[in-house]
Amino acid sequence: MDALKLLKEQAKRKRDKAYKAARDEYQANLKEIDQLGMRLSLDVRTKRGTKRKKTIYDLIIEHMPKDQPFPLRDILPILQKAEPHRLFLEQTIRVMFKRLIDNGEVRKVRKSAHGFMLWASPSCRIDELGPLATVSIADAMEYVLRREGPKRPVEIVLAVQKHGYRVDASPRVLLATLGQALKRNSPGRFTLLTNGRWSTV
């Protein structure tokens, strides 16, 4: 083999080796990007050239109820039904939900009869229930006690529901919840007076 041909063969092998290294690096970078995308719930590809999957963020917007309030826990089965071959994690959905809230894509509406927060899309028409519709039981109690003075537990229940807190809940069930909240938050936040009424500290 003459010197010129030998140099050409060496150059070809060097070129092929460089091409292979570049392809391997490219494939490794794609795999790393896809894995990172899965962890962050961004667009990912299963294979080169296939259609990108919709983000969980976009899927929630697309499939969440638009005409009625819903609890966050309903979103997981909705997504599983929409894309049954895709893995959805509850924690990931909660992270995406925080972004949806920050971006104004969903809003708090009220507490359900069972105490779950209900959410709604911006297009959903909602009747205003009052200033306590979305607050915690402790905040609701403090609100009415500061505005209306000391009350007995039954009176507190009626007052918080009048101002929009869990209006669909049974007063008897709500009374039990209220009693537990009073124990947890006293004496730091609420105090029991000698006449059997509760007051803020």
N, C-alpha and C positions, 0 to 999 in steps of 0.2 A: 504494500500500500504506500503510495507516494505521500510526501509530507502534506501537500495541499488537501488531499482527501482525508488524511488523518485529522487535520485541523477542523475540517468541516464536520466530521463525525463527533469530535469532541464538543464542538459548538452546539450541535444538535442535541447531544445528551445533556449538556448544560442548560439549554433552552427548555427541554422537556422536563427536567428536574425543577426548574424555576416555575414552569406552568403548573406542575403538580403541587408544589408548595403553595402557590397562590390559590389554587382551587381548594386545597385542604383548609387553608386559613379562612377563605370565604365561607365554606360550609360550616366551619367551627364558629365563625362570627354569627352566621344566621341562626345556628342552634342556640347560641348564648342569648341572642336577641329574643328568640321565641320563648325560651325558658324564663327570661326576665319579664317578658310580656305576660306570660301566664301568671307569674307571681303578682304582678301589678294590675292584672285584669285588663290589659290593653289588647289591641288587635294582634292576633297571632295567625300563623299559617301552619297547616299540617304538612304540606309539601310545597316545594317551589312551584309557583305558577298557579296554585289553587286560590280560590276566592278567600279573602280574609274574613275571619269570623267577626261578627259584630261584638263590640265591647259589652260587658255586663251593664255598664252605665246606660248605653243606648237600648239594650234589651229591656231594661226596667222601664224606661220611658215609653217604649213601644207597647209593652204588654200590661203595664199596670192599669187597674180600672180607671176610667176617665169620668164615669158618671156617678160614682159613689165613694165614700170614704172606705179605707181598708187598713188593716193592721200590717205592720212590716212582716210578720211571720207568714202572711199569705203570699208574699212575693216568691219565695223559694219554690213552692209547687207550681206556681204560674210559669216560672222560667223552665222548670223541669218538663212541663208539658209542651212548652214552645220548642225546646231543643232537647229531646229525650236522650240523645247520645252525648251530651256535653255535661261535664262535671261542674256543679255549682256548690259553693260552700257558703254556709250561713254567715260566717265571719266576713267573707269577701263582700257579700251583699250589704252587710251593715256598713262597711267602709264606703262602698259606692253610694249608699243612702246618705251618708254625711255630705258627700259631694253634691248630691242632688238637692239636699236641703240648702247648702251654701249657695248654690246656683239658682235657687228659686224654682226648681222643677217639681218639688213637692212641698206641702206645708202642713203644719199641725192643724188638726181640726178640733178634736175633743177626745176625752177618755171614753172608752166603751163601758158598758155595764159591768164588765169583768175587770176593768182597770187598765186595759191595753190602750196605748196611744193609737189613735186613728189618724191617718194621713189622707191627703187628697191632691190630685193634680191641680194646676192653676185653673184649668177650664171647668172644674167641677163646682157647681153651685152649692153653697153651704149656708144653712141658716145660722145666724149668729146666736149663740146660746148664753153668752155672758163672759165676764172677765176671768172666771175660774175654769173654763172649759178644758184647758190644757195643762194646768198646774198640778203639783203633787198634793196629796191629802193634807200634809202639814202646812203647806203654803195656803191652801184653801181655808183651813181652820184659822190660821193667823189673820187672814184677810177679814173674815167675818167677825172675829173677836175684837180686832182693833177698831173696826167700823161700828159694831153694834154692841160692844161690851160683853161682859161675862155671860156664859150660857151653859145650860146642861147639855150633855151629849146628844140627846134627841133633838134639841133645839139647834145645835150646830149642824147636824145632818140636814135638817130642813133648810137651814140658811145657805149652806154650801150648794145644795141642789138648786135653790132658787137663783143663785148666781152662776149656774151653768156647770157645776162639777158633777160628772157622772149622772146626768139627769135620768138615764134609763135604768139605773141600778135600783135594786130593791132597798128601801130605807133600812130594813133589818140587816141585810148584808153589809151595807155601808156603815151602819152603826158599829158592827164588829170590827171593821177595818179602821174606823175612827178611834175606837178604844185602844187598839194596838198602837196606833200612831201617837196617841196621847202618852202612853207608857214609854214609848221610845224617846219622845221629845221632852219629857219632864224629868227633873225640874228646870232644865236648861232653857226651854222655849215656852212651855206652858206650866201653869200651876193650878192646883185644885184649891178652891177657896172653902171656907168653913161652911158655906151654905150649899155645897154640892155643885157649884158652878165652876166652869173652867175659865181661866183668863190667860192672857199673854203675860210673860214675865216682864 
